[in-house]
Amino acid sequence: MNSDLLNLLKKVDTPTVCNAIEVVEGKRGFNQFTRGTMLSSAPDEGAIVGFARTAKISAIAPPAEPPEVIKARRMDYYRHMASGPRPAIAVVEDVDGAEAIGAYWGEINTSIHKGFGLNGALTNGVMRDLGDLPKGFPVIAGSIGPSHGFVHVKEIATEVTIFGLTIHDGDFVHADRHGALVVPAQHLDHLAARIQKLLDTERIILDAAADSDFSFEKFEAAWAKFEASRT
């Protein structure tokens, strides 16, 4: 991963990347993004970016498998999170869905994942310990709650679904307080230039609107220029 591209992606928000992908594709209709409202543990820390390290968990009921199987799978889970390409983020589906109660992402677990070199976590599940989570490891989650319930790992490195978005282990993900998206691999080499084009195009309207003598006539002229430049 090019360090300049990585730094750029950390600075821009997910809506910007979503629009920039449409600039790459030359049309509207890109739809590899989450649906619904998500919560960020650190909205001021910017985006989390990286290759997905996926897993599935459950917490609403005790595991039916023997304790030794659950313990072994948890160690396999941590081994998976500690390995693989970097930059990376943890992408964990809570299969309890809307009934999820297990706050897997608290102070201890986030600190472990940050120590493994991950940039953050994306989940449809629950987070807790807000205010005590380590800096530099935002969690984008479905809800906030106090308990870890009977949380246990069910699957590792499998396809997951987060708020309607299907994510495979190894997909390149961009996420922030707006939600998340998967960047198609074939677009990565073109993304930096298209983000810059998008930002330059937006300035046509933003700069015009900020002028003290902004009027409908000046808006109309700026909009025509904007329309000619955007996707």
Protein Blocks (a to p, Z undefined) as FASTA:
>chain_A
ZZklmmmmmmpcfklmmmmmmmmnopahiacbcedjdddfblmnopaddddddddddfkb
ccfbdfklmmmmmmmmmmmmmgccdddddddddfklmmlcbdfbafklmmmmmmnopabd
cdfbdcehihjacehiacddfbdcfbekjadcfbghiacdeehiacdehiacdddfkbcc
dddfklmmmmmmmmmmmmmmmmmmmmmmmpmkbcfklmmmmmmmmmmmmZZ
